[in-house]
Amino acid sequence: MTAVAPVRRVVIAGAGQGGVHTAASLRRLGYDGDLTLVSAEPSLPYQRPPLSKTFLRDPDPAHIEFHDPAHYASLGIELVLGDPVSIVDRPAREIALGSGRVVPYDHLVLATGAHPRRITGLQCLRNVFHLHDRDSSVALGAQLREARSMLLVGGGFVGLEIASAAVDLGCAVTVVEQLPSILAHAVPPQVADFLYRRHRARGVRFHLQRSVSAFAVRGDRLDSVTTDDGTQIAADVVVVGIGSVPSTALAAQAGLPVDGGIVVDDRLRTEDPHVSAIGDGIRFPLDGAPVRLTSVQHAMDSARHAATQILGGDGAYRPVPWFWTDQAGVKVQMAGMPSAPHDRTEISTGPSGTFAVRHYQGDRFVGGATVGMPREHVAMRRDLAAVPAVP
Ligand SMILES: Cc1cc2nc3c(=O)[nH]c(=O)nc-3n(C[C@H](O)[C@H](O)[C@H](O)COP(=O)(O)OP(=O)(O)OC[C@H]3O[C@@H](n4cnc5c(N)ncnc54)[C@H](O)[C@@H]3O)c2cc1C
């Protein structure tokens, strides 16, 4: 039997929700070796959920940063800012940063997250936003506070949260969505319909089953768009919210398999036992099917799981997926995979218009969503945790 050398040097590429939590989990679990947390971004690591919500109105970095510099120092975490990992040399077991600095590792964690899907050709326009990072949220908030109108391309979670904030800031908001419903496949249809009606009651105008077919650009601004039925929509600010793409460039450079995300096993290991991957950027097996999750829950759970594995733990990563969104004045919480097949739906109602939707496949509870019912959401997560794994 070959003895496994103890891990004494861990490098984490990416200091978002997952990367920061991996570092903290390693220390919590007693790891006392070298720990280097590398961020491509120059700012202190921060949470992303507020970027499309409260931060648009109140862009105070202190409200979103995970920790101050002293916290990282107190945990013996070397935090490298604004210097991305550009090369992984797996045979040598070292990484090179953009600055040229080389850092050796015994174990490398890829926590590179995801980036927004873009509409080609619109990147350089001053009033077009693909919101993902702190700087784009600061710039978007500043423009929304001056704008009279906003156009949202895509009716997904992040975009509709921005639409909500824009209405609160006094903008007239128009949404173009190519599917017949907003949030299609992301929430039960009853919840999508409820949110649609709430947004409309707040003055948001929708063009459903329409896609954008032409753009009118003037100088460095987008003046208007034309939809496929010939409708022209002008707006001061345009937000493109058409989903995210896993950030797999570093994994690909390292020669690791990438297929709709960094491919990992149910222990969150890539095909290289010295490299794990976590968070928004991975594709992993859950109940027999490869999935990609993009949520704070998954970033945190996968971070904890990877830390345990690095320190010799065993066991499959089998999270209970959950997610929340704040929009149109309500909190909606989802539990389970939104796309899980189901053949039965139960709806229960609470006070003041609150309600919950539960999906079942036969007798098996597969997930659901709540509107303003946090206790029922917690019950759903507990019930899902009790459901045996699909063999
Ligand atoms: C606007 C917005 C709103 C959201 N709202 C919610 C919500 O309400 N609820 C919810 O559950 N989730 C929400 N999410 C999703 C949630 O924030 C993500 O699922 C979570 O941040 C994923 O964590 P992560 O560590 O995988 O990636 P991220 O937090 O994206 O961090 C990845 C980091 O890696 C860095 N990086 C990439 N490549 C390199 C490299 N080569 N070297 C060094 N660093 C690199 C990136 O710059 C980034 O800082 C939201 C996301 C956004 C963008």
The ligand as an SDF file (V2000), in Angstrom:
LIG
                    3D

 53 58  0  0  0  0  0  0  0  0999 V2000
  -26.0560   39.5050   -9.5850 C   0  0  0  0  0  0  0  0  0  0  0  0
  -26.1360   38.1580   -8.9460 C   0  0  0  0  0  0  0  0  0  0  0  0
  -27.1570   37.8660   -8.0470 C   0  0  0  0  0  0  0  0  0  0  0  0
  -27.2570   36.6090   -7.4400 C   0  0  0  0  0  0  0  0  0  0  0  0
  -28.2720   36.3580   -6.5550 N   0  0  0  0  0  0  0  0  0  0  0  0
  -28.3350   35.1450   -5.9400 C   0  0  0  0  0  0  0  0  0  0  0  0
  -29.3590   34.8580   -4.9910 C   0  0  0  0  0  0  0  0  0  0  0  0
  -30.2300   35.6880   -4.7100 O   0  0  0  0  0  0  0  0  0  0  0  0
  -29.3530   33.6400   -4.3830 N   0  0  0  0  0  0  0  0  0  0  0  0
  -28.3850   32.6930   -4.6670 C   0  0  0  0  0  0  0  0  0  0  0  0
  -28.4210   31.5820   -4.0910 O   0  0  0  0  0  0  0  0  0  0  0  0
  -27.4200   32.9430   -5.5830 N   0  0  0  0  0  0  0  0  0  0  0  0
  -27.3720   34.1270   -6.2170 C   0  0  0  0  0  0  0  0  0  0  0  0
  -26.3880   34.3820   -7.1300 N   0  0  0  0  0  0  0  0  0  0  0  0
  -25.4350   33.3060   -7.4720 C   0  0  0  0  0  0  0  0  0  0  0  0
  -24.2900   33.2160   -6.4610 C   0  0  0  0  0  0  0  0  0  0  0  0
  -23.7570   34.4730   -6.1970 O   0  0  0  0  0  0  0  0  0  0  0  0
  -23.2550   32.2800   -7.0460 C   0  0  0  0  0  0  0  0  0  0  0  0
  -23.8820   31.0140   -7.2030 O   0  0  0  0  0  0  0  0  0  0  0  0
  -22.0120   32.1580   -6.1900 C   0  0  0  0  0  0  0  0  0  0  0  0
  -21.3670   33.3900   -6.0490 O   0  0  0  0  0  0  0  0  0  0  0  0
  -21.0630   31.1330   -6.8050 C   0  0  0  0  0  0  0  0  0  0  0  0
  -19.8910   31.0750   -6.0790 O   0  0  0  0  0  0  0  0  0  0  0  0
  -18.5310   30.6520   -6.8060 P   0  0  0  0  0  0  0  0  0  0  0  0
  -17.4650   30.7350   -5.7630 O   0  0  0  0  0  0  0  0  0  0  0  0
  -18.7190   29.3880   -7.5490 O   0  0  0  0  0  0  0  0  0  0  0  0
  -18.2840   31.7650   -7.9230 O   0  0  0  0  0  0  0  0  0  0  0  0
  -18.1210   33.3260   -7.7670 P   0  0  0  0  0  0  0  0  0  0  0  0
  -18.7080   33.8260   -6.5000 O   0  0  0  0  0  0  0  0  0  0  0  0
  -18.5850   33.9030   -9.0460 O   0  0  0  0  0  0  0  0  0  0  0  0
  -16.5390   33.5140   -7.6440 O   0  0  0  0  0  0  0  0  0  0  0  0
  -15.6390   33.1100   -8.6380 C   0  0  0  0  0  0  0  0  0  0  0  0
  -14.4410   34.0270   -8.5800 C   0  0  0  0  0  0  0  0  0  0  0  0
  -13.3780   33.4270   -9.2750 O   0  0  0  0  0  0  0  0  0  0  0  0
  -12.6530   34.4460   -9.9390 C   0  0  0  0  0  0  0  0  0  0  0  0
  -11.8180   33.8320  -10.9650 N   0  0  0  0  0  0  0  0  0  0  0  0
  -12.1990   33.3110  -12.1620 C   0  0  0  0  0  0  0  0  0  0  0  0
  -11.1050   32.8350  -12.8100 N   0  0  0  0  0  0  0  0  0  0  0  0
  -10.0440   33.0500  -11.9890 C   0  0  0  0  0  0  0  0  0  0  0  0
   -8.6510   32.7900  -12.1000 C   0  0  0  0  0  0  0  0  0  0  0  0
   -8.1220   32.2000  -13.1980 N   0  0  0  0  0  0  0  0  0  0  0  0
   -7.8420   33.1400  -11.0790 N   0  0  0  0  0  0  0  0  0  0  0  0
   -8.3600   33.7350   -9.9610 C   0  0  0  0  0  0  0  0  0  0  0  0
   -9.6650   34.0210   -9.8230 N   0  0  0  0  0  0  0  0  0  0  0  0
  -10.4920   33.6720  -10.8250 C   0  0  0  0  0  0  0  0  0  0  0  0
  -13.7550   35.3440  -10.4620 C   0  0  0  0  0  0  0  0  0  0  0  0
  -13.2550   36.6150  -10.8030 O   0  0  0  0  0  0  0  0  0  0  0  0
  -14.6740   35.3830   -9.2290 C   0  0  0  0  0  0  0  0  0  0  0  0
  -14.2830   36.4080   -8.3640 O   0  0  0  0  0  0  0  0  0  0  0  0
  -26.2750   35.6260   -7.7520 C   0  0  0  0  0  0  0  0  0  0  0  0
  -25.2410   35.9100   -8.6690 C   0  0  0  0  0  0  0  0  0  0  0  0
  -25.1750   37.1590   -9.2580 C   0  0  0  0  0  0  0  0  0  0  0  0
  -24.0730   37.4430  -10.2450 C   0  0  0  0  0  0  0  0  0  0  0  0
  1  2  1  0
  2  3  1  0
  2 52  2  0
  3  4  2  0
  4  5  1  0
  4 50  1  0
  5  6  2  0
  6  7  1  0
  6 13  1  0
  7  8  2  0
  7  9  1  0
  9 10  1  0
 10 11  2  0
 10 12  1  0
 12 13  2  0
 13 14  1  0
 14 15  1  0
 14 50  1  0
 15 16  1  0
 16 17  1  0
 16 18  1  0
 18 19  1  0
 18 20  1  0
 20 21  1  0
 20 22  1  0
 22 23  1  0
 23 24  1  0
 24 25  2  0
 24 26  1  0
 24 27  1  0
 27 28  1  0
 28 29  2  0
 28 30  1  0
 28 31  1  0
 31 32  1  0
 32 33  1  0
 33 34  1  0
 33 48  1  0
 34 35  1  0
 35 36  1  0
 35 46  1  0
 36 37  1  0
 36 45  1  0
 37 38  2  0
 38 39  1  0
 39 40  1  0
 39 45  2  0
 40 41  1  0
 40 42  2  0
 42 43  1  0
 43 44  2  0
 44 45  1  0
 46 47  1  0
 46 48  1  0
 48 49  1  0
 50 51  2  0
 51 52  1  0
 52 53  1  0
M  END
$$$$
